[in-house]
């Protein structure tokens, strides 16, 4: 079995990182396969429909609450669509249980994902607020929210000296992601604001090797034509991710220096 220098694997993302599409919650998703093949303990904070704000916040909150030893932790964030909007709301005011993350945030707080805000019919309550709020968003506000999420998470992990890598569910520059309501040309949009994504901790993947793109190229999708099916989430970590982590000295057969 391949070895990892890190005992704990902490990940977050959207439906591409969960196993929520599989009824028996089997070892279907790429984080479970990576952890299983390398004998790491998996901590999967991803949820379907989540945006980049949740991805960043979930990792920060979880690490603060659990106080896992930094030297034992490997974090991988698989960023989602740049057009998604996340809210944290009070369960005392909006008591519905859908997408409840009480164990992660606080007893009276839950995550309300905006991954489908553009596709909501007759919205009420928080859904209506979310839909109304989205009318005041454009590529600049959405791009800024994504940049802040990525920058805040990277700054937090660097401050804690936690080994981490970033990627995205699809290669941003080569996809018009209509399923996420608004496709933001993230690099050009941020450049117009004098900002740019720091990709120094991003996995060095060819555009065709990003998880979603890799599955598309091989026809490994569910009938919806968008999400990876059963084979892709098992093959991608073994054929793409694990070899890359070996090159980075995160995984090894013999002792190495670990995260560079």
C-alpha positions as CSV (number, residue, x, y, z in Angstrom):
1,X,0.0,0.0,0.0
2,X,1.2,3.5,-0.8
3,X,2.1,5.5,2.3
4,X,1.3,9.1,3.2
5,X,3.2,11.3,5.5
6,X,-0.1,12.6,6.8
7,X,-2.5,10.8,9.0
8,X,-5.6,13.0,8.2
9,X,-7.0,13.9,4.8
10,X,-9.4,16.9,5.1
11,X,-11.3,17.8,1.9
12,X,-14.1,20.0,0.9
13,X,-16.0,20.7,-2.3
14,X,-19.3,20.3,-4.0
15,X,-21.1,17.3,-5.5
16,X,-17.9,16.3,-7.4
17,X,-16.3,15.7,-4.0
18,X,-19.1,14.1,-2.1
19,X,-20.6,10.6,-2.5
20,X,-24.1,11.9,-2.1
21,X,-25.2,10.6,-5.5
22,X,-24.7,7.0,-4.4
23,X,-27.5,5.5,-2.2
24,X,-25.3,3.2,-0.1
25,X,-22.6,5.9,0.5
26,X,-19.9,3.5,-0.7
27,X,-16.3,4.3,-1.4
28,X,-17.4,6.1,-4.6
29,X,-15.8,9.5,-4.4
30,X,-12.2,10.5,-5.1
31,X,-11.4,11.5,-1.4
32,X,-12.5,8.1,-0.1
33,X,-10.4,6.3,-2.7
34,X,-7.3,8.5,-2.0
35,X,-7.7,8.0,1.8
36,X,-8.3,4.2,1.4
37,X,-5.4,3.6,-0.9
38,X,-3.0,5.6,1.4
39,X,-4.3,4.6,4.8
40,X,-5.3,8.2,5.7
41,X,-8.3,9.1,7.9
42,X,-10.9,10.9,5.7
43,X,-12.7,14.1,6.8
44,X,-15.0,15.0,4.0
45,X,-16.7,18.4,4.4
46,X,-18.1,18.6,0.9
47,X,-21.8,18.9,0.1
48,X,-23.7,19.0,-3.2
49,X,-24.5,22.5,-4.3
50,X,-21.9,24.2,-2.2
51,X,-20.0,27.2,-3.4
52,X,-16.5,28.4,-2.7
53,X,-17.4,30.3,0.4
54,X,-18.6,27.1,2.1
55,X,-15.6,25.2,0.8
56,X,-13.2,27.7,2.5
57,X,-15.2,28.2,5.6
58,X,-15.9,24.5,6.2
59,X,-12.2,23.7,6.3
60,X,-11.3,26.6,8.6
61,X,-14.1,25.9,11.0
62,X,-13.5,22.2,11.1
63,X,-9.8,22.5,11.7
64,X,-10.4,25.1,14.5
65,X,-13.0,22.9,16.2
66,X,-11.1,19.6,15.9
67,X,-7.6,21.0,16.5
68,X,-6.0,18.2,14.5
69,X,-2.2,18.4,14.8
70,X,-1.1,20.5,11.8
71,X,1.8,18.2,11.0
72,X,-0.6,15.3,10.6
73,X,-3.0,17.0,8.2
74,X,-3.2,17.1,4.4
75,X,-5.9,19.5,3.0
76,X,-7.2,19.3,-0.5
77,X,-9.9,21.8,-1.6
78,X,-11.7,21.1,-4.9
79,X,-13.2,24.5,-5.7
80,X,-16.7,24.7,-7.2
81,X,-18.5,26.9,-9.6
82,X,-17.7,30.6,-9.4
83,X,-21.4,31.5,-9.8
84,X,-22.6,29.9,-6.6
85,X,-23.7,31.8,-3.5
86,X,-23.7,30.4,0.1
87,X,-25.6,31.6,3.1
88,X,-25.4,30.7,6.7
89,X,-28.8,31.1,8.4
90,X,-30.3,30.5,11.8
91,X,-32.3,27.3,12.2
92,X,-34.4,29.1,14.8
93,X,-35.7,31.5,12.2
94,X,-35.7,29.1,9.2
95,X,-36.2,25.6,10.8
96,X,-36.1,23.6,7.6
97,X,-33.6,20.7,7.8
98,X,-32.4,20.6,4.2
99,X,-28.6,20.9,3.9
100,X,-28.2,21.0,7.6
101,X,-24.6,21.4,8.8
102,X,-25.2,22.0,12.5
103,X,-22.4,19.7,13.6
104,X,-19.9,21.8,11.6
105,X,-21.0,25.4,12.3
106,X,-23.1,25.7,15.4
107,X,-26.3,24.3,16.9
108,X,-28.4,27.2,15.6
109,X,-26.7,27.6,12.2
110,X,-27.0,25.8,9.0
111,X,-25.6,26.2,5.5
112,X,-28.0,27.2,2.8
113,X,-26.3,26.6,-0.5
114,X,-27.0,28.7,-3.5
115,X,-25.8,26.2,-6.1
116,X,-29.2,26.2,-7.7
117,X,-30.4,29.8,-7.1
118,X,-31.1,30.4,-10.8
119,X,-33.3,27.3,-11.0
120,X,-35.7,27.9,-8.1
121,X,-39.4,28.3,-8.9
122,X,-41.7,30.2,-6.6
123,X,-39.0,30.8,-4.0
124,X,-40.0,31.6,-0.4
125,X,-38.1,32.4,2.7
126,X,-34.3,32.2,2.4
127,X,-34.7,31.0,-1.2
128,X,-36.4,34.2,-2.2
129,X,-33.8,36.3,-0.4
130,X,-31.1,34.4,-2.2
131,X,-32.8,34.8,-5.6
132,X,-33.3,38.5,-5.0
133,X,-29.7,38.9,-3.8
134,X,-28.4,37.2,-6.9
135,X,-30.0,39.9,-9.1
136,X,-27.4,42.3,-7.8
137,X,-24.4,40.1,-8.6
138,X,-22.2,40.2,-11.7
139,X,-18.9,38.6,-12.8
140,X,-17.0,41.1,-10.6
141,X,-18.8,40.4,-7.4
142,X,-18.8,36.7,-7.9
143,X,-15.2,36.7,-9.0
144,X,-14.3,38.7,-5.9
145,X,-16.2,36.2,-3.6
146,X,-14.2,33.3,-5.1
147,X,-10.9,35.2,-4.8
148,X,-11.6,36.0,-1.1
149,X,-12.5,32.4,-0.4
150,X,-9.4,31.0,-2.0
151,X,-7.1,33.7,-0.4
152,X,-8.6,33.4,3.1
153,X,-8.3,29.6,3.1
154,X,-4.7,29.7,1.8
155,X,-3.7,32.4,4.4
156,X,-5.2,30.4,7.2
157,X,-3.5,27.1,6.2
158,X,-0.2,28.8,5.7
159,X,-0.5,30.5,9.1
160,X,-1.0,27.0,10.6
161,X,1.7,25.4,8.5
162,X,-0.7,22.9,7.2
163,X,0.2,21.1,4.0
164,X,-2.5,21.8,1.4
165,X,-3.3,21.7,-2.3
166,X,-6.0,23.3,-4.4
167,X,-7.8,22.3,-7.6
168,X,-11.2,22.8,-9.1
169,X,-14.0,20.5,-10.2
170,X,-13.5,21.7,-13.8
171,X,-10.7,23.7,-15.4
172,X,-12.1,27.2,-15.1
173,X,-10.4,28.6,-18.3
174,X,-11.7,25.9,-20.6
175,X,-15.3,25.6,-19.5
176,X,-18.5,27.6,-19.8
177,X,-20.2,26.2,-16.7
178,X,-23.8,26.9,-17.4
179,X,-24.9,24.6,-14.6
180,X,-23.6,27.2,-12.2
181,X,-25.7,30.0,-13.4
182,X,-23.0,32.5,-14.2
183,X,-19.7,31.5,-15.9
184,X,-17.1,33.9,-14.6
185,X,-13.9,34.3,-16.7
186,X,-12.2,34.3,-13.4
187,X,-8.6,35.3,-14.4
188,X,-9.6,38.1,-16.7
189,X,-12.3,39.4,-14.4
190,X,-9.8,39.5,-11.4
191,X,-7.1,41.1,-13.6
192,X,-9.5,44.0,-14.3
193,X,-9.8,44.5,-10.5
194,X,-6.0,44.3,-10.1
195,X,-6.2,40.9,-8.5
196,X,-5.1,37.4,-9.4
197,X,-5.4,33.8,-8.0
198,X,-2.2,32.6,-6.3
199,X,-1.8,29.2,-7.9
200,X,1.4,28.3,-6.1
201,X,-0.4,25.6,-4.1
202,X,-2.6,24.4,-6.9
203,X,-2.0,20.9,-8.3
204,X,-0.2,21.1,-11.5
205,X,-2.7,19.5,-13.8
206,X,-3.1,19.7,-17.5
207,X,-6.5,21.2,-18.4
208,X,-7.7,17.8,-19.6
209,X,-6.7,16.2,-16.3
210,X,-9.0,18.3,-14.0
211,X,-11.4,15.9,-12.4
212,X,-14.6,16.8,-14.3
213,X,-12.8,17.3,-17.7
214,X,-11.0,14.0,-17.3
215,X,-14.3,12.2,-16.7
216,X,-15.9,14.0,-19.7
217,X,-13.1,13.0,-22.0
218,X,-13.6,9.3,-21.1
219,X,-17.4,9.3,-21.0
220,X,-17.5,8.6,-17.3
221,X,-20.6,10.7,-16.4
222,X,-23.9,10.0,-14.8
223,X,-27.0,10.2,-17.1
224,X,-27.3,13.9,-16.3
225,X,-24.3,14.5,-18.5
226,X,-22.5,16.6,-15.9
227,X,-21.6,14.7,-12.8
228,X,-18.9,12.0,-12.7
229,X,-20.4,8.5,-12.5
230,X,-19.1,5.5,-10.6
231,X,-15.9,4.7,-12.5
232,X,-14.4,8.2,-12.8
233,X,-14.2,9.0,-9.0
234,X,-12.4,5.6,-8.5
235,X,-10.1,5.9,-11.5
236,X,-9.1,9.6,-11.4
237,X,-7.4,9.5,-8.0
238,X,-5.5,6.4,-8.9
239,X,-4.5,7.4,-12.4
240,X,-4.0,11.1,-11.9
241,X,-4.0,12.3,-8.3
242,X,-1.9,9.7,-6.6
243,X,0.9,9.8,-9.2
244,X,1.0,13.6,-8.9
245,X,1.2,13.4,-5.0
246,X,4.0,10.9,-5.3
247,X,5.9,13.5,-7.5
248,X,5.2,16.1,-4.7
249,X,6.7,13.7,-2.1
250,X,3.4,13.7,-0.2
251,X,2.9,10.0,-0.9
252,X,5.9,7.6,-0.8
253,X,7.1,4.1,-0.5
254,X,10.0,5.0,1.7
255,X,10.5,8.0,4.1
256,X,10.7,11.4,2.4
257,X,10.6,15.0,3.5
258,X,6.9,15.3,2.8
259,X,5.2,18.5,1.6
260,X,7.4,20.9,-0.3
